Amino acid sequence: MLKDTKNIICQIIFFSLFILQAQTVPAQDKLLNILKDELKREMAGFQQNADSSDVPYFISYRVDETKSETVRTTFGSLVYSRESHNRIFTPMVRVGSYETDNYHQLRETNTGNRTAPAYLPVEDSEDAIRQCIWWTIDQTHKNAIDRFEKVKSNMAVKVQEEDRSADYTPQEAVKYYEAPLAASHTRFNRKDWEEKLKQYSATFKQSNDIIDGWASINMQTVRKYYVSSEGAEIAQNMAYITLNIGATVKAGDGMELPLHKSWFALTANHLPSDREVMRETAKITAKLQELKDAPVVEAFSGPALLSPEASGVFFHEIFGHRVEGQRMRQETDGQTFKKKAGEAVLPDFLNVYMDPTVDRYKGREINGYYKFDDEGVKGQKVPLVENGILKGFLMSRVPVEGFPASNGHGRAAPGMNPTARQSNLIIECTQGKTEKELRQALRDELKRQSKEYGYYFASVTGGFTQTGRYSPNAFNVTPNEVYRVYADGRPDELVRGVDLVGTPLAMFSQIGAAGAEGGYFIGLCGAESGSVQVSCISPMLFVRQIEIQKKVKSQSLPPLLPKPQ
């Protein structure tokens, strides 16, 4: 995953470089001014009153002010319709030095680095906000002192670490200000959407076999504030909306089979028409009926095709998480790619990069866009693989051997500590083939391996991966629409009960070809620092050897009584 030179950071003489961008901060942005003033007061107070060894060398304040409106319906009826507004304050207090501080890993212990987030008042009540910040910082500082003592003790009794990079990287202090979003940008008529979603989910009542049919929408705006003792002052906005429909049937053997469809947009007027959504509900209903009666797979190893959507999840899980640099600092991590920079890790026809600076790819809106990450660093396009050769990693402000600087990928959910995370993962093929050519490559490989059939993974629900050393370094992608593809050319056969499993290096070595056009997987990714927005654009893949196993299933019988009409 990541690399970094050992002692470079401690030799840097830090200075604050203030870069003024966008607008100057108006006096009426009261929250930002309170954050700046309170941070200055706290730092001055610590320097005057704390023991010299306890004085923080770095403090940052993050505030995520989130406004959301959410509607959910099932079978034509409203389940809930609500709005929320909150401000989550997430402080970071670092004691020690950039070289070694309280965030240093504690080896062979279960002691984590506790955060102390708090809910700030949503009204700009200066006294109440200052009181909340003061109390939260006091608790966070005490936790930092306590943990730093544990760090020093732990380092004294453990072997020398493999990676002796500094614990944090100094960063030039950026000043960036965006005015709050205008009401017209976030206009959302919740009552209208309640009626729309009722109509969408009501269509699932037409099937007697569907046990759950739903539709939901979430409109969210986030105003993000970041200030630091280095001098950073950032206020930026994010806004997006997601529309989802889905349904589930239960097969005779107890297996529950879900299908869903999602749309993502930056504003509500970019969502699909009612006609398009209703078309998709009809497709889901028909496909679920087929799935209910489809044969169950057996364990299999052999050739396969992954649709662009399935390929996106595949790359996100087994590649993306293994190039998140900060994780490689942990002695318990598998560090799949840490020592492989400059080596071939993928076929030479694949290029991979991560780019949080774009909110669209070939005209389609995507989800992993931001201007500055949650450590005050400008988001940057990061080349990861060029012509199959590993070039770099996703970096937060925690360096690793050979990679001393952040590239703007320190990300976190509100209330969580930032760590290196994915944004917009984009895979492009320099020798792209048509779907017809890829199918022919699959059939040729089936004949070469003397196999009757392979598999086509059409859609997926998600997946997970394990990167630690204490368990197999494996992945699991969860498909929900899979077909057998026969070597003799007979029609594809829908099957069910499939999990795609394997280990990363073995799987990468089996990629034989890729398509010319990219497909989209847009969603949320959950990891150490909580859920963050991500997208993946990837072409269809032909893989010479995959492994599937039977999916876990419920042991409960299908409903004994027919569904109410």
C-alpha positions as CSV (number, residue, x, y, z in Angstrom):
1,M,0.0,0.0,0.0
2,L,2.1,3.0,1.1
3,K,5.7,3.8,1.5
4,D,7.6,6.7,3.1
5,T,11.1,7.8,4.0
6,K,12.0,7.0,7.6
7,N,13.2,10.3,9.1
8,I,12.3,13.0,6.6
9,I,9.4,14.4,8.5
10,C,11.3,15.2,11.7
11,Q,13.9,17.2,9.7
12,I,11.3,19.5,8.2
13,I,11.3,23.0,9.6
14,F,7.6,23.8,9.6
15,F,6.2,27.1,8.7
16,S,2.6,28.3,8.0
17,L,2.0,29.3,4.4
18,F,-1.4,30.9,4.2
19,I,-3.1,30.5,0.8
20,L,-6.1,32.7,0.3
21,Q,-8.7,31.1,-2.1
22,A,-12.3,31.7,-3.0
23,Q,-14.1,34.4,-1.0
24,T,-13.0,36.1,2.2
25,V,-14.9,35.1,5.3
26,P,-17.9,37.4,5.9
27,A,-18.6,38.5,9.4
28,Q,-22.0,36.8,9.4
29,D,-20.4,33.3,9.2
30,K,-20.6,33.2,13.0
31,L,-19.7,29.5,13.5
32,L,-16.5,29.8,11.6
33,N,-15.4,32.9,13.5
34,I,-16.3,31.1,16.8
35,L,-14.2,28.1,15.9
36,K,-11.2,30.3,15.0
37,D,-11.4,32.4,18.1
38,E,-11.9,29.4,20.4
39,L,-9.0,27.5,18.9
40,K,-6.7,30.5,19.4
41,R,-7.9,30.8,23.0
42,E,-7.4,27.1,23.7
43,M,-3.9,27.0,22.2
44,A,-2.8,30.1,24.2
45,G,-4.3,28.6,27.4
46,F,-2.5,25.3,27.0
47,Q,0.8,27.1,26.4
48,Q,0.4,29.2,29.6
49,N,-1.0,26.6,32.0
50,A,-0.1,23.1,30.9
51,D,3.1,21.2,31.7
52,S,5.5,21.6,28.8
53,S,5.3,17.9,27.9
54,D,1.5,18.1,27.9
55,V,1.1,21.1,25.5
56,P,-0.5,20.0,22.3
57,Y,1.7,20.6,19.2
58,F,-1.3,20.5,17.0
59,I,-5.1,20.9,17.4
60,S,-7.8,20.9,14.7
61,Y,-11.5,21.4,14.9
62,R,-13.9,19.8,12.3
63,V,-17.6,20.6,12.2
64,D,-20.0,18.7,9.9
65,E,-23.3,20.6,9.7
66,T,-25.7,18.2,8.0
67,K,-29.3,18.9,6.9
68,S,-31.1,15.9,5.5
69,E,-34.6,15.0,4.4
70,T,-35.5,11.3,4.1
71,V,-38.6,9.5,2.9
72,R,-39.3,5.8,2.8
73,T,-42.3,3.8,1.6
74,T,-43.2,0.2,1.4
75,F,-45.9,-1.4,-0.7
76,G,-47.5,2.0,-1.4
77,S,-47.6,3.3,2.2
78,L,-45.5,5.8,3.9
79,V,-43.0,4.3,6.5
80,Y,-41.4,7.6,7.5
81,S,-40.8,11.1,6.3
82,R,-38.4,13.2,8.4
83,E,-35.9,15.9,8.3
84,S,-32.8,16.4,10.6
85,H,-30.3,19.1,11.3
86,N,-27.2,18.6,13.3
87,R,-23.7,19.9,13.8
88,I,-21.1,17.3,14.8
89,F,-17.9,18.7,16.3
90,T,-14.8,16.4,15.9
91,P,-11.6,17.6,17.5
92,M,-8.1,16.3,17.1
93,V,-5.5,17.0,19.8
94,R,-2.0,15.7,19.2
95,V,0.5,15.7,22.1
96,G,4.2,15.0,21.5
97,S,5.7,16.0,18.2
98,Y,5.1,15.4,14.5
99,E,7.7,12.6,14.8
100,T,5.9,10.7,17.7
101,D,2.6,11.5,19.2
102,N,-0.5,10.0,20.9
103,Y,-1.8,8.7,17.6
104,H,1.1,6.3,17.3
105,Q,0.0,2.6,17.1
106,L,-0.1,0.6,20.3
107,R,1.2,-2.8,19.3
108,E,-0.4,-6.0,20.7
109,T,-3.0,-4.1,22.7
110,N,-6.7,-3.4,22.2
111,T,-6.4,0.3,23.1
112,G,-7.7,2.5,20.4
113,N,-7.2,6.3,20.1
114,R,-10.5,7.6,21.4
115,T,-12.2,10.5,19.8
116,A,-14.5,12.8,21.8
117,P,-17.0,14.2,19.3
118,A,-19.9,16.3,20.4
119,Y,-23.1,17.8,19.1
120,L,-22.9,21.5,18.8
121,P,-26.1,23.7,19.0
122,V,-27.6,24.3,15.5
123,E,-28.3,27.8,16.5
124,D,-25.4,30.3,16.5
125,S,-25.5,30.8,20.2
126,E,-21.9,31.8,20.9
127,D,-21.8,31.0,24.6
128,A,-23.4,27.6,24.2
129,I,-21.0,26.7,21.3
130,R,-17.9,27.9,23.2
131,Q,-19.0,25.9,26.3
132,C,-19.4,22.7,24.3
133,I,-16.0,23.1,22.5
134,W,-14.2,23.9,25.8
135,W,-15.6,20.8,27.6
136,T,-14.9,18.5,24.6
137,I,-11.4,19.8,24.1
138,D,-10.7,19.3,27.8
139,Q,-11.7,15.7,27.6
140,T,-9.9,15.1,24.4
141,H,-6.7,16.6,25.8
142,K,-6.8,14.4,28.8
143,N,-7.3,11.3,26.7
144,A,-4.3,12.5,24.5
145,I,-2.0,12.8,27.5
146,D,-3.1,9.4,28.8
147,R,-2.6,7.7,25.5
148,F,0.8,9.3,24.8
149,E,2.1,7.8,28.1
150,K,0.9,4.4,26.9
151,V,2.6,5.0,23.5
152,K,6.0,5.7,25.1
153,S,5.7,2.7,27.4
154,N,4.7,0.5,24.4
155,M,7.6,1.6,22.3
156,A,10.0,1.0,25.1
157,V,9.1,-2.7,25.5
158,K,8.5,-3.7,21.8
159,V,10.8,-4.5,19.0
160,Q,11.7,-1.8,16.6
161,E,8.9,-1.1,14.1
162,E,9.3,-2.0,10.4
163,D,8.1,1.5,9.3
164,R,9.7,4.3,11.4
165,S,8.1,7.2,9.6
166,A,6.8,10.2,11.5
167,D,3.3,10.1,13.0
168,Y,2.0,13.2,11.3
169,T,3.0,15.5,8.4
170,P,3.1,19.3,8.6
171,Q,0.9,20.9,6.1
172,E,0.7,24.4,4.5
173,A,-2.2,26.2,6.0
174,V,-4.9,26.8,3.5
175,K,-7.7,29.5,3.8
176,Y,-10.7,28.6,1.6
177,Y,-14.2,29.9,2.0
178,E,-17.5,29.0,0.2
179,A,-20.7,30.8,1.1
180,P,-23.5,28.5,2.3
181,L,-25.6,27.0,-0.5
182,A,-28.5,29.0,-1.7
183,A,-32.0,27.6,-0.9
184,S,-32.7,27.2,-4.6
185,H,-29.8,24.7,-4.8
186,T,-31.2,22.5,-2.1
187,R,-34.9,22.9,-2.9
188,F,-36.7,19.6,-2.1
189,N,-40.5,19.1,-1.9
190,R,-40.8,16.3,0.6
191,K,-44.6,16.0,0.2
192,D,-44.3,15.5,-3.5
193,W,-41.7,12.8,-3.1
194,E,-43.9,11.0,-0.5
195,E,-46.5,10.5,-3.2
196,K,-44.0,9.5,-5.8
197,L,-42.4,6.9,-3.6
198,K,-45.8,5.5,-2.7
199,Q,-46.5,4.9,-6.4
200,Y,-43.1,3.3,-6.9
201,S,-43.3,0.9,-4.1
202,A,-47.0,0.1,-4.7
203,T,-46.0,-1.7,-7.9
204,F,-44.4,-4.4,-5.9
205,K,-47.8,-5.4,-4.5
206,Q,-48.6,-6.9,-7.9
207,S,-46.4,-9.9,-7.2
208,N,-47.6,-12.5,-4.6
209,D,-44.0,-13.7,-4.1
210,I,-42.4,-10.4,-3.1
211,I,-42.1,-10.2,0.7
212,D,-40.6,-6.7,0.9
213,G,-41.0,-3.9,-1.7
214,W,-39.8,-0.4,-0.9
215,A,-38.6,3.0,-2.2
216,S,-36.6,5.7,-0.5
217,I,-35.0,9.0,-1.1
218,N,-32.4,11.0,0.8
219,M,-31.6,14.6,0.2
220,Q,-28.5,15.8,2.1
221,T,-26.5,18.9,2.3
222,V,-23.3,19.1,4.4
223,R,-21.4,22.3,5.3
224,K,-17.9,21.3,6.4
225,Y,-15.7,23.5,8.6
226,Y,-12.0,22.9,9.4
227,V,-9.7,25.0,11.4
228,S,-6.3,24.1,12.8
229,S,-3.5,25.5,14.9
230,E,-1.3,25.5,11.8
231,G,-3.6,28.3,10.5
232,A,-6.0,26.4,8.2
233,E,-9.5,27.9,7.8
234,I,-11.8,26.0,5.4
235,A,-15.5,26.2,4.8
236,Q,-16.9,24.1,2.0
237,N,-20.3,22.6,0.9
238,M,-21.4,19.2,-0.3
239,A,-24.9,18.4,-1.6
240,Y,-26.4,15.2,-3.1
241,I,-29.5,13.1,-3.4
242,T,-30.0,9.4,-3.7
243,L,-33.1,7.5,-4.9
244,N,-33.5,3.8,-4.2
245,I,-36.0,1.1,-5.0
246,G,-35.8,-2.5,-4.1
247,A,-37.7,-5.7,-3.4
248,T,-37.1,-9.2,-2.0
249,V,-38.5,-12.7,-2.6
250,K,-38.0,-15.8,-0.5
251,A,-37.3,-19.1,-2.4
252,G,-38.7,-22.5,-1.3
253,D,-35.4,-23.4,0.4
254,G,-35.5,-20.3,2.6
255,M,-33.0,-18.2,0.6
256,E,-33.9,-14.5,0.5
257,L,-33.2,-12.9,-2.8
258,P,-33.0,-9.1,-3.0
259,L,-32.7,-6.8,-6.0
260,H,-32.4,-3.0,-6.0
261,K,-31.7,0.0,-8.2
262,S,-30.1,3.3,-7.1
263,W,-29.7,6.7,-8.7
264,F,-27.4,9.4,-7.6
265,A,-27.5,13.1,-8.4
266,L,-26.2,16.4,-7.2
267,T,-29.6,18.0,-7.4
268,A,-33.2,16.7,-7.4
269,N,-33.9,17.8,-11.0
270,H,-31.2,15.4,-12.3
271,L,-33.0,12.4,-11.0
272,P,-34.8,10.0,-13.4
273,S,-38.4,10.5,-14.6
274,D,-41.3,8.6,-13.0
275,R,-41.6,6.6,-16.2
276,E,-37.9,5.4,-15.9
277,V,-38.3,4.4,-12.2
278,M,-41.5,2.5,-12.9
279,R,-39.8,0.7,-15.7
280,E,-37.1,-0.4,-13.3
281,T,-39.7,-1.6,-10.7
282,A,-41.2,-3.8,-13.4
283,K,-37.8,-5.2,-14.3
284,I,-37.0,-6.0,-10.7
285,T,-40.4,-7.7,-10.2
286,A,-39.9,-9.9,-13.2
287,K,-36.3,-10.7,-12.4
288,L,-37.2,-11.7,-8.8
289,Q,-39.8,-14.2,-10.1
290,E,-37.1,-15.8,-12.3
291,L,-34.6,-15.8,-9.4
292,K,-37.0,-17.5,-7.0
293,D,-37.1,-20.5,-9.4
294,A,-33.5,-20.4,-10.5
295,P,-31.1,-23.3,-9.7
296,V,-28.6,-22.9,-6.8
297,V,-24.9,-22.9,-7.6
298,E,-22.3,-25.3,-6.4
299,A,-18.7,-24.4,-5.5
300,F,-16.9,-23.6,-8.7
301,S,-13.5,-22.5,-10.0
302,G,-13.1,-21.4,-13.6
303,P,-13.5,-18.5,-16.1
304,A,-15.9,-15.6,-15.6
305,L,-17.1,-12.2,-16.9
306,L,-17.7,-9.3,-14.5
307,S,-20.1,-6.6,-15.7
308,P,-18.7,-3.0,-15.3
309,E,-20.8,-2.6,-12.1
310,A,-19.5,-5.9,-10.6
311,S,-16.0,-5.0,-11.7
312,G,-16.2,-1.7,-9.9
313,V,-17.0,-3.4,-6.6
314,F,-14.3,-6.0,-7.3
315,F,-11.7,-3.2,-7.7
316,H,-13.0,-1.2,-4.8
317,E,-12.8,-4.1,-2.4
318,I,-9.6,-6.0,-3.5
319,F,-7.5,-3.2,-4.9
320,G,-8.8,0.1,-3.5
321,H,-8.6,-0.8,0.2
322,R,-5.1,-2.2,-0.3
323,V,-3.7,1.1,-1.6
324,E,-5.0,3.1,1.3
325,G,-1.7,4.1,2.8
326,Q,-2.3,4.8,6.4
327,R,-3.4,1.3,7.1
328,M,0.0,0.0,6.0
329,R,1.6,1.7,9.0
330,Q,0.0,-1.0,11.2
331,E,2.2,-4.0,12.0
332,T,-1.0,-6.1,11.9
333,D,-1.9,-5.2,8.3
334,G,-1.2,-7.6,5.5
335,Q,0.5,-4.8,3.5
336,T,-0.2,-6.5,0.2
337,F,1.3,-3.7,-2.0
338,K,3.6,-1.9,0.4
339,K,6.8,-3.1,-1.1
340,K,5.5,-3.3,-4.7
341,A,5.7,0.3,-5.9
342,G,7.4,0.2,-9.4
343,E,6.3,-3.4,-9.9
344,A,3.6,-4.9,-12.2
345,V,0.5,-5.6,-10.2
346,L,-2.1,-5.6,-13.0
347,P,-2.1,-6.4,-16.7
348,D,-0.3,-3.8,-18.8
349,F,-3.5,-2.7,-20.5
350,L,-5.0,-1.3,-17.3
351,N,-4.5,2.2,-15.8
352,V,-6.0,3.1,-12.4
353,Y,-6.3,6.5,-10.7
354,M,-8.2,8.1,-7.9
355,D,-9.7,11.5,-8.4
356,P,-11.7,13.5,-5.9
357,T,-11.5,16.7,-7.9
358,V,-14.2,15.7,-10.4
359,D,-18.0,15.5,-9.8
360,R,-18.7,14.0,-13.2
361,Y,-17.2,11.3,-15.4
362,K,-18.1,11.4,-19.0
363,G,-21.1,13.5,-18.2
364,R,-22.5,11.4,-15.3
365,E,-22.5,12.7,-11.8
366,I,-20.4,10.8,-9.3
367,N,-20.2,10.6,-5.5
368,G,-16.5,10.8,-4.3
369,Y,-16.0,14.5,-5.0
370,Y,-14.7,17.0,-2.6
371,K,-12.3,20.1,-2.6
372,F,-10.5,19.5,0.7
373,D,-10.2,16.4,2.7
374,D,-10.9,16.1,6.5
375,E,-7.4,17.1,7.4
376,G,-7.4,20.4,5.5
377,V,-5.5,19.1,2.4
378,K,-6.7,19.8,-1.1
379,G,-8.0,16.7,-2.9
380,Q,-5.6,15.6,-5.6
381,K,-5.8,13.2,-8.6
382,V,-3.5,10.2,-7.7
383,P,-2.1,7.9,-10.4
384,L,-2.1,4.5,-8.8
385,V,-1.4,2.1,-11.7
386,E,0.1,3.0,-15.1
387,N,0.3,0.3,-17.8
388,G,0.0,-2.3,-15.0
389,I,2.8,-0.8,-12.9
390,L,2.0,0.3,-9.3
391,K,2.9,4.0,-8.9
392,G,1.5,5.2,-5.6
393,F,-0.9,5.1,-2.8
394,L,-3.8,7.1,-1.2
395,M,-2.2,9.3,1.4
396,S,-3.5,11.0,4.5
397,R,-1.2,13.2,6.7
398,V,0.1,10.0,8.3
399,P,3.2,9.1,6.2
400,V,4.6,5.7,5.3
401,E,8.0,4.7,4.2
402,G,8.8,6.2,0.8
403,F,5.6,8.4,0.7
404,P,6.0,11.3,3.1
405,A,3.2,13.6,2.0
406,S,-0.6,13.7,1.9
407,N,-2.4,13.7,-1.4
408,G,-5.7,14.8,0.0
409,H,-7.3,11.4,0.9
410,G,-7.6,11.8,4.7
411,R,-11.3,11.2,5.1
412,A,-13.8,10.4,7.9
413,A,-17.4,10.3,8.8
414,P,-18.5,13.0,11.3
415,G,-17.2,12.1,14.7
416,M,-14.4,9.8,13.5
417,N,-10.6,10.2,13.1
418,P,-9.6,10.7,9.4
419,T,-7.6,8.0,7.7
420,A,-6.5,7.3,4.1
421,R,-9.7,6.4,2.2
422,Q,-10.9,6.1,-1.4
423,S,-12.7,8.8,-3.4
424,N,-13.5,8.3,-7.1
425,L,-11.7,5.2,-8.3
426,I,-11.4,5.1,-12.1
427,I,-10.1,2.1,-14.1
428,E,-9.4,2.6,-17.8
429,C,-8.3,0.1,-20.4
430,T,-5.9,0.9,-23.3
431,Q,-6.9,-2.2,-25.3
432,G,-10.6,-2.3,-24.7
433,K,-12.7,-5.0,-26.3
434,T,-16.4,-5.3,-27.1
435,E,-18.7,-7.4,-25.0
436,K,-19.0,-9.8,-27.9
437,E,-15.2,-10.2,-27.9
438,L,-15.1,-10.7,-24.2
439,R,-17.8,-13.4,-24.4
440,Q,-15.9,-15.2,-27.1
441,A,-12.7,-15.0,-24.9
442,L,-14.7,-16.6,-22.1
443,R,-16.0,-19.4,-24.3
444,D,-12.5,-20.1,-25.7
445,E,-11.1,-20.3,-22.2
446,L,-13.9,-22.7,-21.1
447,K,-13.0,-25.0,-24.0
448,R,-9.3,-24.8,-23.1
449,Q,-10.1,-25.7,-19.5
450,S,-12.6,-28.4,-20.6
451,K,-15.4,-26.7,-18.6
452,E,-19.1,-26.8,-19.6
453,Y,-19.8,-23.3,-18.4
454,G,-18.5,-20.3,-16.7
455,Y,-20.2,-17.4,-15.0
456,Y,-21.3,-13.8,-15.8
457,F,-21.8,-11.5,-12.8
458,A,-24.3,-9.0,-13.9
459,S,-25.0,-7.0,-10.7
460,V,-23.8,-6.9,-7.1
461,T,-25.0,-5.5,-3.8
462,G,-21.6,-4.9,-2.3
463,G,-18.7,-6.7,-0.7
464,F,-16.1,-6.7,2.0
465,T,-12.4,-7.5,2.3
466,Q,-9.9,-8.5,5.0
467,T,-6.5,-6.9,5.0
468,G,-5.1,-7.9,8.4
469,R,-2.5,-10.6,9.1
470,Y,-4.6,-12.4,11.7
471,S,-7.0,-13.8,9.2
472,P,-6.8,-14.9,5.5
473,N,-6.2,-11.8,3.3
474,A,-9.3,-12.5,1.3
475,F,-12.3,-10.7,-0.3
476,N,-16.0,-11.5,-0.7
477,V,-18.1,-9.8,-3.4
478,T,-21.8,-10.3,-3.0
479,P,-23.6,-10.6,-6.4
480,N,-27.4,-10.6,-6.7
481,E,-27.8,-11.4,-10.5
482,V,-25.5,-14.1,-11.9
483,Y,-25.7,-16.2,-15.1
484,R,-24.1,-19.4,-16.3
485,V,-22.5,-18.9,-19.7
486,Y,-22.2,-22.1,-21.6
487,A,-19.2,-23.0,-23.8
488,D,-21.5,-24.4,-26.6
489,G,-23.3,-21.1,-27.0
490,R,-26.7,-22.0,-25.6
491,P,-28.5,-19.1,-23.8
492,D,-27.3,-17.9,-20.4
493,E,-29.0,-19.4,-17.4
494,L,-29.9,-17.4,-14.3
495,V,-28.7,-18.9,-11.0
496,R,-28.8,-17.9,-7.4
497,G,-26.9,-18.4,-4.1
498,V,-23.5,-17.1,-5.3
499,D,-20.6,-15.4,-3.4
500,L,-17.5,-14.4,-5.3
501,V,-14.4,-15.1,-3.1
502,G,-10.7,-15.2,-3.4
503,T,-7.4,-13.6,-2.6
504,P,-6.2,-10.4,-4.3
505,L,-2.8,-11.2,-5.9
506,A,-4.1,-14.5,-7.3
507,M,-7.2,-12.8,-8.7
508,F,-5.3,-9.9,-10.3
509,S,-3.0,-12.4,-12.1
510,Q,-6.0,-14.0,-13.8
511,I,-7.4,-10.8,-15.5
512,G,-7.3,-11.6,-19.2
513,A,-9.0,-8.7,-20.9
514,A,-11.2,-5.7,-20.3
515,G,-13.9,-3.7,-22.0
516,A,-13.7,-0.3,-23.7
517,E,-16.5,1.4,-21.8
518,G,-16.8,2.0,-18.1
519,G,-19.8,1.3,-15.9
520,Y,-20.6,3.0,-12.6
521,F,-20.9,1.8,-9.0
522,I,-21.8,4.7,-6.6
523,G,-22.4,4.4,-2.9
524,L,-20.9,4.6,0.6
525,C,-17.9,2.7,1.9
526,G,-17.6,1.8,5.5
527,A,-14.1,1.3,7.1
528,E,-12.0,2.5,10.1
529,S,-13.1,6.1,9.8
530,G,-16.8,5.4,9.2
531,S,-18.9,5.7,6.0
532,V,-17.6,8.0,3.2
533,Q,-19.0,8.6,-0.2
534,V,-17.2,6.8,-3.0
535,S,-17.6,6.0,-6.7
536,C,-16.0,3.4,-9.0
537,I,-15.9,3.5,-12.8
538,S,-14.6,0.3,-14.3
539,P,-14.9,-1.7,-17.6
540,M,-16.2,-5.2,-18.0
541,L,-13.5,-7.8,-17.1
542,F,-12.7,-11.3,-18.4
543,V,-11.1,-13.3,-15.7
544,R,-9.5,-16.7,-16.5
545,Q,-10.0,-18.1,-13.0
546,I,-12.5,-17.1,-10.3
547,E,-13.8,-19.0,-7.3
548,I,-17.4,-19.0,-6.0
549,Q,-19.0,-20.5,-2.9
550,K,-22.5,-21.0,-1.8
551,K,-24.1,-18.0,-0.2
552,V,-25.4,-18.3,3.4
553,K,-29.1,-18.6,3.6
554,S,-32.0,-18.4,6.0
555,Q,-33.2,-21.7,7.4
556,S,-36.8,-20.4,7.9
557,L,-39.6,-21.7,5.7
558,P,-41.3,-19.3,3.3
559,P,-44.5,-17.8,4.6
560,L,-47.2,-20.4,5.2
561,L,-50.1,-18.0,4.5
562,P,-50.5,-16.1,1.2
563,K,-49.7,-12.4,1.3
564,P,-52.7,-10.1,2.1
565,Q,-54.3,-8.6,-1.0
